[in-house]
């Protein structure tokens, strides 16, 4: 039976797939435009949350995670990674420092697995781990009007990336966190599952446009933002996915640190995430191969693979993210397309420059 938030979404025309994923409210272009020009509201209530408490929590996570933990004050946070011993990504999450604990906000369904992975390294440390996913229900607001809308209707939002604050709102404690969603700066608002419908209504009444996964992916791919599960898995190094802001090179040892530092010093990545323009608008599945001439080896061969596809209303054609082998990553390099079953596909893909903000964060809709 739908919960009250789902009922509100259905009343606004929400359409889901067979797995219950909210795809659109019926007008993808309007949702996309809201993310670029106004304020788009995304349902991120399914995200997982792991709480790390205890006197040794800072030191425990600092020696495990790729980004800084020691020195974070309550209200601060960062984007972070747990790597394996080979320097490849096991989990990506947002870390927030609270007065008595640290919280890790994960992709949907990843809370229990992340807790189990951290528990493997827990021995004599004074640390307790809790899965708090059921108590969290964040909604994400994205777009140039988002910050102003929150300030007017909810409370003052934090300005620094991944910082958070709490405000009193309609008799509730509502948390506002600054992060990234759909390829742009975002604010996550969470007053708990029971209050999520009230937050949803307040934001939509203030002018936010509810948006689904299709618009989210279009914005994200335009911004060149990798998604965990689609573009990032346990076979990927952080630098391959352009996740440099998720690790620190000067924080001391952590799991996989030697490999990450070696890559930074000597290079040697075999592949790197690239943004590619497709010369048609037909959707392409994950796993499409990029085929091109290799002068060094002679003849045609597979030089990359697509991991995410989207339609760009700005460019009026397809865009894709994919991993391209070194020496073939220059903007303007074009490739033929071949399906996962090695069938030839129509069209070609051409590398275009990655859009980058001055502060290093991705932002949708900027093309050179």
Buried (B, 14 or more C-beta within 10 A) or exposed (E): EEEEBBEBBBEEEBBBEEEEBBBBBEBBEBBBBBBBEBBBBBBBBBBBBBBBBBEBBBBBBBBBBBBBBEEBEEBBBBBBBBBEEEBBBBBBBBBBBBEEBBBBBBBEEBBEBBBEBBEEBBEEBEBEBBBBBEEBBBBBBBBBBBBEBBEEBBBEBBEEBBBBBBBEBEEBEBBBBBBBBBBBBBBBBBBBBEBBBBBBEBBBEBBBBBBBBBBBBBBBBBBBBBBBEBBBEEEBBBBBBBBEBBBBEEBEEBBBBEBBBEBEEEEEBEBBBBBBBBEEEEEBEBEBBBBBEBEEEEEEEBBBBBBBBBBBBBBEBBBBBBBBBEEBBEBEBEBBBBEEEEEEBEBBBBBBBBBBEEEEBBBBBBBE
